[in-house]
Amino acid sequence: MSIPAEQSSQPRSSGERFHGVLLLLWILSGATVLYAVDDPTAQELAIIGPIALGILLVRWLWIGVLGYERLVGLRIIRRGAIPRWTRLAFVACALVVVGGLTLLNFGVQSLALVIAVALAAFFGVLLTLVQYASIFGTTSIIGVVLGVAALIVVQSVATGFQHEFERRVLGVYAHINVTRTFGMGEYRRFESYLRELPGVQGASPFVYYAMMLAPYDPTGARTDELRLASVLVKGIEPETAKEVIDLQAHLERGSGRAIPLDVLTSDFELLPVATVEDELLPEVIATIPDPRGEGWYDAAMDRYEALPAHKKRMTAARDVDDDVWPEFDMEGDTRDDASTLPSVFIGATLARDLGLEEGATVMVVDPGSSFDHAEEPLFQYYRVAGIFQAGFQEYDSRLIYVHIKELQRFKYRGKDKVSGIDLRLDNPDLAPEVGAAIREVLPGREYSVLEWHLLNEKLFESIRFQKNIITVILSLVITVATFNVLSALWTMVVRRNAEVAILMSMGATGTQIARIFQVTGMIIGLAGSLAGVLFGLVLCWLVELYGYTLDPEVYFIEQLPVEISLSQIAWILGMTLAICFVATLPPSLRAARLRPVEGLRYE
């Protein structure tokens, strides 16, 4: 073992001449923890940490990995002769992995096959390491491999579950909805304003109302086993609803064919609501002209009063107070021709529970229509025009869609008012920013702005918390695995005292000796990390191909999702290498403090 003359002649490395600069870089690298602080300024300053760490890493690579320390470190952990049987066993494992993945990819669902492929992949990684690394190196690397692979699989599943849950929520609910406590009469002006906001992609009015639903028996027979379901009814505007929700995709999934939203029909005519004085509206809305033009109200009332009774079924008067419920008389319609009924979309789970199919007739009842128990609740018959499947149990079992006019006739007694406006953004992550901008111009408690991530805030927080806890626990597995690296390096230092003493007697400094064992430990960590990433990706692929099913009533989704993120793999690699670097410090410092005379005393 020899040291190049140009390196051995240097009394000190270039880094040792700048101890003050190195100390400053190490201090600045601690700014990385500011990413955990929930403050924009702190997170902007946190970028200093990765930059400082990057500079230190480049310096370490330039001085150590590219020098003779790398050659000496590789020699320490390198294996001698490569047994022939390991190569044959590796080929057998590779064939099992490739064959198993191919079968799974073609739809063969077998848990035994998944386990066989996973074991073959692990033994393939083990045999690869055995061919090139010593026993000490292999045992240390395997611990890192298992820790990294477990963390990648769990992170991928947790991320997939989180993002799949978010996609299901965003498929049914808009990114932002703006509501008013007593309904919006000027919703067209609100919609015009909201569409012009930066980042807004689409807008659509809606009405929400809790009701009861029951199948209708066309024979007219009444039984004691009347099946009723409590449902949340959403009234949508078919022309604009496709801009804010993914209902068309859900209908295609549930009904097996494409169903346009305009099959939602209603022959009901709404009572026009008089224009609100500009002084009573938010300033930004008051500046928006009504899209119906000047004098629209009188013309609308003349047209409304001329309609036949069955089109409106309620009192029409110009002096109706907008804050008073007018008399409302609606009788259930039991027409023989179901095609003339207004239509409804129902969830797949609800349809299965009630035995409903497309074309079936259902009765929707408003249990809160009257506070006088002597009167019967209001109800209406509907034709099932489509069955949707959002893939989220809560929606598929309780949500139904009707034309917005149908729900306005129930909730607002036929007045042209809506609950609010749904918004879809170019990017869901813009919701907090856009929501804050809307709150600034719609002050007070009268209006409510709800972003999508606040809709199921507790559940989202629970998912993130569980993901973070699992990450911390599995990070401890990697930390325990690095103790193998520490013990292996410590053993190497003790066994190679004489070689270290010879190097130091030939001019190597303590820093250079320490760097040899640091490089050795980092080679172990890098090999384990890369092999762990490869093994983890194979496991993720197996989980995805197998399609592990879940109980949707418990987990809200039907299948275990897997989503691989390059950024997560990057930070797992970075964290593992950082822990391995810390593990190399004790044996490296011990080797650096060794005195040549002590190492050569018994040689």
ROZA-325631 format. One record per residue (C-alpha): residue number from 0; residue in one letter; y, x, z. Coordinates in Angstrom, 3 decimals, decimal comma, always signed. Layout:
   i aa        Y        X        Z
 NUM  A        Y        X        Z
...
END
This chain:
   i aa        Y        X        Z
   0  M   +0,000   +0,000   +0,000
   1  S   +3,284   +1,547   -1,072
   2  I   +6,944   +0,641   -1,127
   3  P   +9,079   +1,197   -4,217
   4  A  +11,440   +4,110   -3,729
   5  E  +14,549   +2,163   -4,664
   6  Q  +13,779   -0,430   -1,982
   7  S  +12,561   +1,910   +0,752
   8  S  +15,676   +4,042   +0,450
   9  Q  +17,910   +1,116   +1,415
  10  P  +18,542   +1,310   +5,168
  11  R  +19,678   -2,312   +5,301
  12  S  +19,274   -5,315   +3,016
  13  S  +22,291   -6,883   +1,369
  14  G  +22,050   -9,939   +3,648
  15  E  +22,334   -7,859   +6,831
  16  R  +25,807   -6,682   +5,821
  17  F  +27,084  -10,226   +6,016
  18  H  +25,842  -11,489   +9,356
  19  G  +29,032  -13,454   +9,926
  20  V  +28,704  -15,251   +6,589
  21  L  +25,033  -16,052   +7,225
  22  L  +25,829  -17,390  +10,686
  23  L  +28,537  -19,613   +9,196
  24  L  +26,127  -20,932   +6,545
  25  W  +23,539  -21,762   +9,195
  26  I  +26,176  -23,640  +11,202
  27  L  +27,382  -25,537   +8,134
  28  S  +23,810  -26,487   +7,230
  29  G  +23,727  -28,579  +10,402
  30  A  +26,137  -30,985   +8,714
  31  T  +23,091  -32,506   +7,002
  32  V  +22,514  -34,688  +10,085
  33  L  +25,756  -36,541   +9,275
  34  Y  +23,807  -38,500   +6,650
  35  A  +22,367  -40,502   +9,549
  36  V  +25,846  -41,547  +10,721
  37  D  +26,924  -44,958   +9,464
  38  D  +30,388  -43,840   +8,407
  39  P  +31,590  -43,168   +4,826
  40  T  +33,694  -40,142   +5,830
  41  A  +30,813  -38,553   +7,751
  42  Q  +28,432  -39,109   +4,836
  43  E  +30,904  -37,465   +2,451
  44  L  +31,118  -34,414   +4,742
  45  A  +27,316  -34,329   +5,024
  46  I  +27,051  -32,864   +1,526
  47  I  +28,194  -29,534   +3,003
  48  G  +24,808  -29,237   +4,754
  49  P  +22,573  -29,279   +1,638
  50  I  +24,978  -26,906   -0,152
  51  A  +24,774  -24,382   +2,706
  52  L  +20,993  -24,718   +2,849
  53  G  +20,830  -24,215   -0,903
  54  I  +22,834  -20,987   -0,667
  55  L  +20,579  -19,699   +2,117
  56  L  +17,484  -20,607   +0,121
  57  V  +18,715  -18,856   -3,015
  58  R  +19,525  -15,746   -0,983
  59  W  +16,092  -15,820   +0,664
  60  L  +14,358  -16,236   -2,699
  61  W  +16,393  -13,468   -4,318
  62  I  +15,779  -10,959   -1,530
  63  G  +12,258  -11,827   -0,479
  64  V  +10,218  -13,812   -2,979
  65  L  +11,298  -11,733   -5,961
  66  G  +10,664   -8,443   -4,159
  67  Y   +7,644   -6,587   -2,915
  68  E   +7,344   -8,953   +0,070
  69  R   +5,812  -11,563   -2,215
  70  L   +3,184   -9,131   -3,487
  71  V   +2,240   -8,068   +0,025
  72  G   +2,169  -11,680   +1,247
  73  L   -0,129  -12,766   -1,583
  74  R   -2,422   -9,863   -0,823
  75  I   -2,709  -10,997   +2,804
  76  I   -4,011  -14,499   +1,997
  77  R   -5,754  -13,779   -1,310
  78  R   -9,505  -14,187   -1,499
  79  G  -11,771  -11,506   -2,869
  80  A  -14,650  -12,529   -5,126
  81  I  -14,750  -16,138   -6,345
  82  P  -18,162  -17,812   -5,848
  83  R  -19,542  -19,306   -9,024
  84  W  -20,782  -22,477   -7,345
  85  T  -17,249  -23,487   -6,420
  86  R  -16,272  -23,669  -10,078
  87  L  -19,241  -25,872  -10,918
  88  A  -18,538  -28,142   -7,965
  89  F  -14,888  -28,377   -9,008
  90  V  -15,887  -29,506  -12,502
  91  A  -18,169  -32,169  -11,006
  92  C  -15,356  -33,470   -8,788
  93  A  -12,971  -33,565  -11,760
  94  L  -15,469  -35,615  -13,770
  95  V  -15,861  -38,116  -10,910
  96  V  -12,073  -38,496  -10,577
  97  V  -11,468  -38,949  -14,317
  98  G  -14,402  -41,333  -14,734
  99  G  -13,516  -43,391  -11,669
 100  L   -9,864  -43,760  -12,637
 101  T  -10,907  -44,797  -16,141
 102  L  -13,226  -47,512  -14,812
 103  L  -10,577  -48,788  -12,410
 104  N   -8,025  -48,806  -15,201
 105  F  -10,332  -51,028  -17,253
 106  G  -10,541  -53,587  -14,456
 107  V  -13,614  -52,527  -12,460
 108  Q  -12,758  -53,618   -8,902
 109  S  -14,988  -51,696   -6,510
 110  L  -14,056  -50,373   -3,083
 111  A  -16,987  -47,937   -3,198
 112  L  -15,638  -46,516   -6,459
 113  V  -12,186  -46,075   -4,917
 114  I  -13,648  -44,214   -1,933
 115  A  -15,772  -42,014   -4,218
 116  V  -12,748  -41,066   -6,348
 117  A  -10,635  -40,328   -3,263
 118  L  -13,322  -38,073   -1,768
 119  A  -13,872  -36,321   -5,103
 120  A  -10,130  -35,683   -5,414
 121  F  -10,004  -34,229   -1,891
 122  F  -12,997  -31,957   -2,421
 123  G  -11,539  -30,903   -5,782
 124  V   -8,349  -29,783   -4,024
 125  L  -10,405  -28,052   -1,312
 126  L  -12,563  -26,190   -3,833
 127  T   -9,488  -25,086   -5,753
 128  L   -7,995  -23,595   -2,588
 129  V  -11,269  -21,931   -1,591
 130  Q  -11,390  -20,131   -4,921
 131  Y   -8,076  -18,366   -4,415
 132  A   -7,226  -18,350   -0,693
 133  S   -8,860  -16,784   +2,327
 134  I  -10,479  -18,839   +5,066
 135  F   -7,363  -18,569   +7,237
 136  G   -5,153  -19,593   +4,333
 137  T   -7,397  -22,486   +3,248
 138  T   -7,643  -24,070   +6,704
 139  S   -3,873  -23,842   +7,107
 140  I   -3,199  -25,294   +3,658
 141  I   -5,614  -28,220   +4,094
 142  G   -3,751  -29,449   +7,172
 143  V   -0,501  -29,514   +5,202
 144  V   -2,238  -31,226   +2,260
 145  L   -3,484  -34,118   +4,410
 146  G   -0,138  -34,573   +6,139
 147  V   +1,869  -34,594   +2,900
 148  A   -0,604  -36,890   +1,111
 149  A   -0,621  -39,395   +3,992
 150  L   +3,173  -39,418   +4,120
 151  I   +3,478  -39,945   +0,359
 152  V   +0,988  -42,836   +0,349
 153  V   +2,588  -44,595   +3,310
 154  Q   +6,105  -44,058   +1,961
 155  S   +5,107  -45,350   -1,466
 156  V   +3,488  -48,473   -0,018
 157  A   +6,393  -49,106   +2,374
 158  T   +8,952  -48,599   -0,396
 159  G   +6,971  -50,824   -2,746
 160  F   +6,754  -53,557   -0,116
 161  Q  +10,474  -53,311   +0,626
 162  H  +11,572  -53,351   -3,009
 163  E   +9,074  -56,059   -3,981
 164  F  +10,340  -58,231   -1,164
 165  E  +13,907  -57,610   -2,337
 166  R  +12,969  -58,495   -5,922
 167  R  +11,336  -61,737   -4,807
 168  V  +14,426  -62,665   -2,794
 169  L  +16,777  -61,777   -5,657
 170  G  +14,638  -63,754   -8,098
 171  V  +15,270  -66,964   -6,154
 172  Y  +18,620  -66,316   -4,521
 173  A  +21,720  -64,900   -6,129
 174  H  +23,253  -61,572   -5,118
 175  I  +26,156  -63,393   -3,442
 176  N  +26,836  -67,039   -2,745
 177  V  +30,248  -68,413   -1,806
 178  T  +30,157  -71,730   +0,060
 179  R  +32,604  -74,147   +1,686
 180  T  +31,758  -76,070   +4,843
 181  F  +32,467  -79,552   +3,452
 182  G  +31,725  -78,795   -0,179
 183  M  +33,864  -77,611   -3,083
 184  G  +35,690  -80,128   -5,213
 185  E  +37,587  -77,446   -7,132
 186  Y  +34,451  -75,436   -7,851
 187  R  +35,319  -74,999  -11,529
 188  R  +38,458  -73,087  -10,600
 189  F  +36,514  -71,028   -8,037
 190  E  +33,907  -70,225  -10,660
 191  S  +36,568  -69,111  -13,164
 192  Y  +38,100  -66,762  -10,604
 193  L  +34,787  -65,314   -9,407
 194  R  +33,598  -64,594  -12,955
 195  E  +36,579  -62,277  -13,468
 196  L  +35,822  -60,067  -10,455
 197  P  +34,682  -56,491  -11,255
 198  G  +30,902  -56,159  -11,143
 199  V  +30,178  -59,902  -11,491
 200  Q  +27,675  -60,632  -14,247
 201  G  +27,246  -64,398  -13,939
 202  A  +28,155  -67,426  -11,814
 203  S  +26,720  -70,905  -11,350
 204  P  +27,421  -73,835   -8,966
 205  F  +24,660  -75,120   -6,689
 206  V  +23,858  -77,707   -4,032
 207  Y  +21,345  -77,297   -1,180
 208  Y  +19,838  -80,176   +0,760
 209  A  +16,791  -80,622   +3,028
 210  M  +14,654  -83,631   +2,003
 211  M  +11,122  -85,007   +2,019
 212  L   +8,734  -85,101   -0,949
 213  A   +5,589  -87,150   -1,510
 214  P   +3,319  -87,736   -4,529
 215  Y   +3,702  -91,141   -6,146
 216  D   +0,591  -93,200   -6,831
 217  P   +1,117  -94,985  -10,175
 218  T   -1,383  -97,675   -9,152
 219  G   +0,945  -98,695   -6,363
 220  A   -1,800  -98,332   -3,762
 221  R   -0,686  -97,496   -0,233
 222  T   -2,923  -95,529   +2,099
 223  D   -2,653  -94,307   +5,644
 224  E   -3,026  -90,738   +4,372
 225  L   +0,362  -90,488   +2,717
 226  R   +1,025  -86,802   +2,100
 227  L   +4,586  -85,759   +2,875
 228  A   +6,183  -82,330   +2,672
 229  S   +9,473  -81,132   +4,063
 230  V  +11,240  -79,357   +1,208
 231  L  +14,473  -77,549   +0,516
 232  V  +15,969  -78,979   -2,649
 233  K  +18,309  -76,875   -4,760
 234  G  +20,425  -78,551   -7,368
 235  I  +21,259  -76,211  -10,242
 236  E  +23,312  -76,410  -13,402
 237  P  +20,770  -75,701  -16,195
 238  E  +23,399  -74,224  -18,512
 239  T  +24,461  -71,450  -16,107
 240  A  +21,596  -71,113  -13,577
 241  K  +19,762  -68,596  -15,773
 242  E  +22,705  -66,222  -15,244
 243  V  +22,045  -65,897  -11,499
 244  I  +18,325  -66,550  -10,795
 245  D  +15,014  -65,694  -12,491
 246  L  +13,716  -69,253  -12,595
 247  Q  +12,590  -69,073  -16,238
 248  A  +10,292  -66,119  -15,504
 249  H   +8,924  -67,943  -12,454
 250  L   +8,239  -71,053  -14,526
 251  E   +6,375  -69,031  -17,132
 252  R   +4,259  -67,439  -14,401
 253  G   +3,498  -70,749  -12,661
 254  S   +3,068  -73,023  -15,686
 255  G   +1,609  -70,476  -18,080
 256  R   +4,233  -71,136  -20,737
 257  A   +7,954  -70,747  -21,303
 258  I   +9,926  -73,759  -20,048
 259  P  +13,669  -73,949  -20,760
 260  L  +15,887  -74,937  -17,853
 261  D  +17,502  -77,723  -19,834
 262  V  +14,388  -79,881  -19,322
 263  L  +15,963  -80,643  -15,937
 264  T  +17,665  -83,930  -16,759
 265  S  +19,774  -86,537  -15,017
 266  D  +21,425  -89,715  -16,290
 267  F  +23,576  -90,039  -13,192
 268  E  +27,365  -89,954  -13,562
 269  L  +29,497  -88,412  -10,833
 270  L  +32,567  -89,852   -9,229
 271  P  +35,512  -87,600  -10,179
 272  V  +37,225  -85,892   -7,251
 273  A  +41,007  -85,746   -7,322
 274  T  +42,669  -82,363   -7,701
 275  V  +43,474  -80,688   -4,393
 276  E  +47,081  -79,703   -3,817
 277  D  +47,687  -76,021   -4,527
 278  E  +49,084  -75,535   -1,012
 279  L  +45,683  -76,420   +0,423
 280  L  +43,805  -73,879   -1,735
 281  P  +43,559  -70,113   -1,335
 282  E  +46,391  -68,388   -3,176
 283  V  +44,153  -66,747   -5,791
 284  I  +42,489  -70,101   -6,617
 285  A  +45,797  -71,971   -6,825
 286  T  +46,863  -69,701   -9,679
 287  I  +43,754  -70,588  -11,721
 288  P  +44,330  -73,600  -14,028
 289  D  +41,722  -76,361  -14,041
 290  P  +39,492  -75,809  -17,113
 291  R  +39,446  -79,585  -17,700
 292  G  +43,163  -79,522  -18,569
 293  E  +46,181  -81,536  -17,434
 294  G  +45,725  -85,214  -16,664
 295  W  +41,947  -84,990  -16,626
 296  Y  +41,560  -87,114  -13,478
 297  D  +42,988  -90,384  -14,814
 298  A  +40,972  -90,094  -18,025
 299  A  +37,817  -89,307  -16,039
 300  M  +38,312  -92,278  -13,723
 301  D  +38,880  -94,644  -16,653
 302  R  +35,644  -93,422  -18,233
 303  Y  +33,773  -93,667  -14,918
 304  E  +34,881  -97,217  -14,194
 305  A  +33,726  -98,281  -17,646
 306  L  +30,175  -97,049  -17,049
 307  P  +27,383  -99,548  -16,352
 308  A  +26,301  -99,890  -12,731
 309  H  +22,913  -98,228  -13,195
 310  K  +24,690  -95,029  -14,354
 311  K  +26,706  -94,615  -11,181
 312  R  +25,198  -96,962   -8,589
 313  M  +28,104  -96,583   -6,229
 314  T  +31,568  -97,879   -5,531
 315  A  +34,273  -96,534   -7,838
 316  A  +37,877  -96,773   -6,714
 317  R  +40,935  -94,658   -7,335
 318  D  +41,933  -94,868   -3,686
 319  V  +38,671  -93,469   -2,305
 320  D  +39,460  -90,861   +0,328
 321  D  +37,699  -87,579   -0,513
 322  D  +36,761  -87,099   +3,143
 323  V  +35,239  -90,593   +3,587
 324  W  +31,730  -91,570   +2,541
 325  P  +31,965  -94,519   +0,091
 326  E  +29,389  -97,280   +0,149
 327  F  +26,276  -96,149   -1,624
 328  D  +23,504  -98,377   -2,896
 329  M  +20,567  -96,693   -4,643
 330  E  +17,229  -98,348   -5,095
 331  G  +14,013  -96,549   -5,880
 332  D  +13,137  -96,581   -9,549
 333  T   +9,505  -97,418  -10,318
 334  R   +9,605  -97,375  -14,101
 335  D   +6,279  -97,346  -15,892
 336  D   +7,463  -94,720  -18,394
 337  A   +7,652  -91,491  -16,356
 338  S   +9,338  -89,653  -19,237
 339  T  +12,561  -91,568  -18,549
 340  L  +12,723  -90,332  -14,949
 341  P  +14,923  -87,393  -13,935
 342  S  +12,912  -84,172  -13,773
 343  V  +12,091  -81,652  -11,076
 344  F  +10,555  -78,153  -10,770
 345  I   +8,216  -77,561   -7,818
 346  G   +6,597  -74,438   -6,358
 347  A   +2,992  -73,512   -7,128
 348  T   +1,807  -73,612   -3,518
 349  L   +3,481  -76,961   -2,907
 350  A   +1,913  -78,361   -6,084
 351  R   -1,536  -77,164   -4,998
 352  D   -1,177  -78,593   -1,481
 353  L   -0,096  -82,007   -2,775
 354  G   -2,398  -82,046   -5,814
 355  L   +0,466  -82,223   -8,328
 356  E   +0,487  -81,204  -11,974
 357  E   +3,031  -81,213  -14,753
 358  G   +3,936  -84,770  -15,717
 359  A   +3,122  -86,140  -12,254
 360  T   +5,566  -88,444  -10,485
 361  V   +6,905  -87,636   -7,036
 362  M   +9,179  -89,424   -4,611
 363  V  +12,030  -87,491   -2,988
 364  V  +13,393  -89,064   +0,198
 365  D  +16,671  -88,382   +1,969
 366  P  +15,746  -88,811   +5,659
 367  G  +19,332  -88,264   +6,765
 368  S  +20,922  -90,777   +4,432
 369  S  +21,496  -93,326   +7,155
 370  F  +22,036  -93,118  +10,884
 371  D  +21,132  -96,777  +11,217
 372  H  +17,392  -96,923  +11,862
 373  A  +17,355 -100,505  +10,638
 374  E  +18,026  -99,305   +7,080
 375  E  +15,475  -97,594   +4,898
 376  P  +16,166  -94,005   +3,813
 377  L  +17,374  -93,475   +0,268
 378  F  +14,855  -92,164   -2,230
 379  Q  +14,374  -91,455   -5,925
 380  Y  +11,382  -90,921   -8,209
 381  Y  +11,141  -87,754  -10,325
 382  R   +8,862  -86,395  -13,016
 383  V   +7,413  -82,893  -12,501
 384  A   +8,681  -80,975  -15,533
 385  G   +7,354  -77,560  -14,520
 386  I   +5,662  -75,535  -11,798
 387  F   +7,215  -72,217  -10,815
 388  Q   +5,686  -69,290   -8,982
 389  A   +8,206  -66,927   -7,407
 390  G   +5,411  -64,913   -5,773
 391  F   +6,974  -65,454   -2,373
 392  Q   +5,092  -67,877   -0,156
 393  E   +8,155  -69,264   +1,591
 394  Y   +9,703  -70,325   -1,726
 395  D   +6,539  -71,452   -3,512
 396  S   +5,620  -73,786   -0,651
 397  R   +9,011  -75,326   +0,243
 398  L  +11,534  -75,007   -2,588
 399  I  +12,078  -77,463   -5,441
 400  Y  +14,754  -77,567   -8,160
 401  V  +16,543  -80,600   -9,587
 402  H  +19,559  -81,107  -11,814
 403  I  +22,700  -80,517   -9,789
 404  K  +23,892  -84,096  -10,393
 405  E  +20,777  -85,466   -8,711
 406  L  +21,486  -83,610   -5,502
 407  Q  +25,198  -84,446   -5,651
 408  R  +24,224  -88,122   -5,624
 409  F  +22,339  -87,594   -2,361
 410  K  +24,337  -85,032   -0,401
 411  Y  +27,846  -85,958   -1,552
 412  R  +27,123  -89,625   -2,320
 413  G  +27,764  -89,169   -5,996
 414  K  +31,035  -87,240   -5,730
 415  D  +31,625  -84,302   -8,047
 416  K  +31,371  -81,667   -5,311
 417  V  +29,028  -78,708   -4,825
 418  S  +27,874  -76,601   -1,890
 419  G  +29,055  -73,351   -3,432
 420  I  +28,896  -70,798   -6,234
 421  D  +26,050  -68,346   -6,868
 422  L  +26,965  -64,903   -8,223
 423  R  +24,853  -62,233   -9,895
 424  L  +26,189  -58,678  -10,027
 425  D  +25,627  -55,794  -12,412
 426  N  +24,039  -53,925   -9,503
 427  P  +22,717  -55,591   -6,301
 428  D  +23,961  -52,605   -4,293
 429  L  +27,526  -53,692   -5,105
 430  A  +27,086  -56,854   -3,019
 431  P  +28,777  -55,517   +0,175
 432  E  +31,765  -54,243   -1,802
 433  V  +32,225  -57,413   -3,881
 434  G  +31,567  -59,627   -0,853
 435  A  +34,273  -57,836   +1,142
 436  A  +36,744  -58,317   -1,732
 437  I  +36,014  -62,068   -1,819
 438  R  +36,428  -62,419   +1,960
 439  E  +39,877  -60,872   +1,739
 440  V  +41,118  -63,600   -0,614
 441  L  +39,198  -66,483   +1,021
 442  P  +40,260  -66,147   +4,661
 443  G  +39,348  -68,354   +7,574
 444  R  +36,156  -70,102   +8,622
 445  E  +36,314  -72,740   +5,905
 446  Y  +34,654  -70,449   +3,339
 447  S  +31,507  -68,409   +3,792
 448  V  +30,410  -65,382   +1,736
 449  L  +26,759  -64,389   +2,093
 450  E  +25,289  -61,301   +0,431
 451  W  +21,616  -61,163   -0,495
 452  H  +20,721  -58,484   +2,046
 453  L  +22,134  -60,661   +4,854
 454  L  +20,078  -63,669   +3,785
 455  N  +16,937  -62,277   +5,459
 456  E  +18,710  -59,601   +7,459
 457  K  +16,271  -59,500  +10,372
 458  L  +13,272  -59,204   +8,074
 459  F  +14,915  -56,450   +6,019
 460  E  +15,797  -54,587   +9,212
 461  S  +12,223  -54,981  +10,443
 462  I  +10,828  -53,523   +7,205
 463  R  +13,230  -50,564   +7,308
 464  F  +12,529  -49,955  +10,999
 465  Q   +8,764  -49,969  +10,494
 466  K   +9,131  -47,658   +7,512
 467  N  +11,209  -45,198   +9,551
 468  I   +8,816  -45,297  +12,514
 469  I   +5,803  -44,635  +10,281
 470  T   +7,687  -41,779   +8,623
 471  V   +8,432  -40,183  +11,987
 472  I   +4,818  -40,534  +13,146
 473  L   +3,371  -39,019   +9,975
 474  S   +5,991  -36,266  +10,066
 475  L   +4,436  -35,293  +13,390
 476  V   +1,128  -34,912  +11,538
 477  I   +2,782  -32,374   +9,243
 478  T   +4,319  -30,664  +12,278
 479  V   +0,882  -30,379  +13,906
 480  A   -0,511  -29,014  +10,633
 481  T   +2,115  -26,263  +10,629
 482  F   +0,709  -25,040  +13,949
 483  N   -2,270  -23,927  +11,866
 484  V   +0,154  -21,916   +9,767
 485  L   +1,699  -20,388  +12,891
 486  S   -1,664  -19,497  +14,444
 487  A   -2,976  -18,071  +11,152
 488  L   +0,116  -15,889  +10,713
 489  W   -0,013  -14,770  +14,329
 490  T   -3,632  -13,722  +13,861
 491  M   -2,697  -11,872  +10,682
 492  V   +0,069   -9,997  +12,493
 493  V   -2,309   -8,931  +15,284
 494  R   -5,036   -7,846  +12,862
 495  R   -2,630   -5,884  +10,645
 496  N   -0,717   -3,902  +13,257
 497  A   -1,756   -0,629  +11,638
 498  E   -0,605   -1,675   +8,149
 499  V   +2,706   -2,909   +9,543
 500  A   +3,181   +0,378  +11,385
 501  I   +2,492   +2,349   +8,195
 502  L   +5,086   +0,330   +6,270
 503  M   +7,676   +0,852   +8,986
 504  S   +6,939   +4,570   +9,166
 505  M   +7,566   +4,761   +5,423
 506  G  +11,051   +3,224   +5,802
 507  A  +10,592   -0,550   +5,837
 508  T  +13,017   -2,292   +8,168
 509  G  +12,158   -4,972  +10,705
 510  T  +13,834   -7,587   +8,523
 511  Q  +11,686   -6,623   +5,545
 512  I   +8,502   -6,770   +7,658
 513  A   +9,495  -10,180   +9,018
 514  R  +10,169  -11,379   +5,495
 515  I   +6,635  -10,418   +4,407
 516  F   +5,118  -12,867   +6,899
 517  Q   +7,786  -15,455   +6,182
 518  V   +6,857  -15,329   +2,504
 519  T   +3,175  -15,563   +3,438
 520  G   +3,787  -18,673   +5,521
 521  M   +5,977  -20,234   +2,853
 522  I   +3,295  -19,612   +0,217
 523  I   +0,856  -21,489   +2,431
 524  G   +3,390  -24,284   +2,923
 525  L   +4,263  -24,487   -0,777
 526  A   +0,622  -24,527   -1,857
 527  G   -0,202  -27,201   +0,715
 528  S   +2,840  -29,286   -0,233
 529  L   +2,134  -29,233   -3,972
 530  A   -1,567  -29,931   -3,465
 531  G   -0,658  -32,723   -1,013
 532  V   +1,694  -34,293   -3,548
 533  L   -1,045  -34,203   -6,191
 534  F   -3,628  -35,699   -3,827
 535  G   -1,143  -38,306   -2,592
 536  L   -0,295  -39,408   -6,147
 537  V   -3,999  -39,851   -6,906
 538  L   -4,383  -41,998   -3,786
 539  C   -1,337  -44,087   -4,758
 540  W   -2,791  -44,592   -8,208
 541  L   -6,095  -45,694   -6,668
 542  V   -4,370  -48,225   -4,387
 543  E   -2,393  -49,629   -7,318
 544  L   -5,433  -49,893   -9,613
 545  Y   -7,588  -51,488   -6,935
 546  G   -4,962  -54,155   -6,245
 547  Y   -5,547  -54,743   -2,545
 548  T   -4,832  -58,431   -1,860
 549  L   -2,748  -59,709   +1,050
 550  D   -2,418  -63,055   +2,765
 551  P   +0,880  -64,436   +1,407
 552  E   +1,345  -66,658   +4,464
 553  V   +1,477  -63,533   +6,636
 554  Y   +2,935  -60,840   +4,363
 555  F   +4,910  -63,142   +1,994
 556  I   +3,426  -61,416   -1,098
 557  E   -0,048  -61,549   -2,629
 558  Q   -0,826  -57,899   -3,386
 559  L   -0,162  -54,535   -1,778
 560  P   +2,644  -52,974   -3,845
 561  V   +2,972  -49,244   -4,537
 562  E   +6,201  -47,659   -5,749
 563  I   +6,461  -43,900   -6,199
 564  S   +9,926  -42,436   -5,774
 565  L  +10,808  -38,939   -6,961
 566  S  +13,563  -38,697   -4,363
 567  Q  +11,063  -39,449   -1,582
 568  I   +8,668  -36,814   -2,906
 569  A  +11,555  -34,336   -3,025
 570  W  +12,588  -34,900   +0,584
 571  I   +8,968  -34,791   +1,775
 572  L   +8,587  -31,418   +0,053
 573  G  +11,850  -30,201   +1,531
 574  M  +10,954  -31,364   +5,046
 575  T   +7,475  -29,795   +4,866
 576  L   +8,810  -26,451   +3,658
 577  A  +11,495  -26,500   +6,365
 578  I   +8,884  -27,107   +9,087
 579  C   +6,679  -24,368   +7,635
 580  F   +9,637  -21,978   +7,623
 581  V  +10,256  -22,659  +11,323
 582  A   +6,544  -22,039  +11,984
 583  T   +6,800  -18,597  +10,366
 584  L   +9,555  -17,392  +12,689
 585  P   +7,528  -16,492  +15,849
 586  P   +4,887  -14,309  +14,084
 587  S   +7,540  -12,795  +11,796
 588  L   +9,727  -11,787  +14,744
 589  R   +6,716  -10,314  +16,537
 590  A   +5,876   -8,233  +13,470
 591  A   +9,514   -7,107  +13,161
 592  R   +9,596   -5,878  +16,770
 593  L   +6,418   -3,809  +16,392
 594  R   +6,963   -0,070  +16,994
 595  P   +5,163   +2,222  +14,497
 596  V   +3,803   +4,431  +17,266
 597  E   +2,117   +1,415  +18,907
 598  G   +0,490   +0,342  +15,673
 599  L   -0,844   +3,857  +14,883
 600  R   -1,928   +4,826  +18,405
 601  Y   -5,619   +4,046  +17,846
 602  E   -5,799   +4,907  +14,136
END
